[in-house]
Amino acid sequence: MRSTSFVVLVVAALTLFFNVSDSYGQARPTSKNQAFGIDFAGYFQAGKEIHAQYEWKASPVNSWFARALFGSVSGYKGLGVGGGYKFFIADSRALAGLAVAPAVLAYFWSHEYLDSEIFFSLGGEVSYKHIMDDFFVEPLVGFGIGFGGDYISYLTKVRVYLNILIGYAW
């Protein structure tokens, strides 16, 4: 199951990567080049994660993002870092509209009595960023395939998550 999901993820990412050159004609310019947002929706899901994300425009139809998170579950407290590369699709432009992104996250969890845990998650996300003046709302649905660790079960399997980033774009 894991190897099939991983192959599907890699094929989808490569397909998007090699089709980006065709999408430059669709892009409309936007004056926003950077965005910073915080997500509290993850707090109500497994892992009780709070995310902060910084995103910057790489081209008219692409952007990079870096994400940091804090979580707490089953006596573990953890930090995570990660990032990804967004492809804006369906007549969207970088930093606004519909996007898909491969994403990689690393989680570092510690427990007062048990061994520390390190997890890696490979996955993808679909999001839609709506910018209103200088502020934005970005709901996103993602999935991750977890590797490593033994004790935090929600990170060692395929999982689906929902984030709602709220922030400022400039």
N, C-alpha and C positions, 0 to 999 in steps of 0.2 A: 504493500500500500504506500509506504513512504517513498520507495524508489519511483513508483509510477507518478506520484504527485510531484516529486522533484523534477522528473523528466518533463512533465507538462509545464511546470513553471519555467524551466530553462528554455523550452521551445517557444513559449509565449513571449518571454523577454527578448529572445533573439529575433523573433518575427517583428516585434515592435521596433527594435533597434535598427534593423535593416530597412524598415519602411518609413523612417523619420524624414528622409530627404523629400519624399513625396508630399509631406504635409506643410512645407513652408508656404505654399500658395494659399493655404487656408487661414493662416494666422492674421489677426488684426493687432495692431500695435496697442500696447498699454503703457501708461506712464509709471506704473508700479514696478520696481525692480527687486524689492525685498519684502519679506513678511515675517512677523513673529507672532505665534499664537500659543495658547495654553488650553489643554483639554482636561476636564474633570469627569467626563462620562466614563472613563476607564476606572474611576474609583468605585463605581457601582458594579463592576464586573469582577471575574476571578482575578486575583492579584492586586486588586485595589490600586491600580496604577494611575498616577498623575503625570501627564506628558507636557513638555515644552518643546516647541519646534521652531527652528529658524529656516527660512527658505529664501533662495536667491535665484534670479533669472539667469539661465545659461545661454539661451537663444530665444527667438520669438515663440518657439513652441516647446521648450524644455526648461526645467529648473532642477536644482539640487536642493535637498533638504537634509538637515541634521536634527536629530531628536535626542532628548534626554528624558529620563523618566525615573520616578521613585515609586516603589511598590511595597506592599506588606501583605503577607499571607502565611497562615499556619505557623506563626512564630518567627518567620523569616522577614527580614527587611532587606530591600535591595535597591540598587541603582542600575540603570541601563543606559547605554548609548547606542546610537545607530544612525542610519541614513538611507537615502535612496535617490533615485533619479526619475523625475516625473516627465511623462509624455502627455502633453495636452492634445486631446483628440476632439473630433466632432465640431470643427470650426471654433475651437477654443484657442486662447493664446496664453503664453506663460504667465503664471500667477493668477489666472482667473479662468473659471470654467471647469469642464470635465477632464479628468486626468487619470492615467493608470501609472503605477510605479512599482518596480521591484524594490524590495526593502530588506535590509539586513540589520538585526539588532543583537547586541550582546548584553546579557543580564549578569550581574554580580550580586549574589544573595548571601547574607550571613545570618547565623542563628546563635543565640547565646549558648546553647547546649549541644547542638549538632554541628556536623561539618558544614563548611561554606559550600556553596553551589555556584557553578558557572554554566550558563546556558547560551546557546546561539540560536537565533531564529532566522530562517530564510523564508521570504514570502512575497506577497504582493498586496497592493492596495488600489482601490478605486475611490476617487474623491471628486467633489464638486465645490470649488471655492467661489463664493459670491462676495464681491467687494462692493461695499456701500461707502462712498466717499473714501475715507482712509481706514475704515474698519472692515473686517471680514468675518464670515462664518463659513466653516468648511467641514461638513460631515464626510466621514470616510468609513468604508468597510474594508477590512483587511483580513488576510489569513496568514498564518505562520506555521512553519514546520520546525519543531524544536529539536535540538540536539544537545546532549550533555546532561549532567546532573542526574540525580536519582529521586530526590524527595519531593519536589514540587511538580505534581503530576500535570497540571494544566500547561506547563511549558515543555513537556516531553512528548507531546502528540500534536497532531494538526489541530489548530484552533482558529476560530473566527472571532473577530473583535470589531467593535464600533467605537469610533472616536468622533468628537465634535469639537474642533478647534475654533476658538474665538480669539481674535487678535487685531493687530494693527499692521497695515501695509503702507509702504512708502516708496 
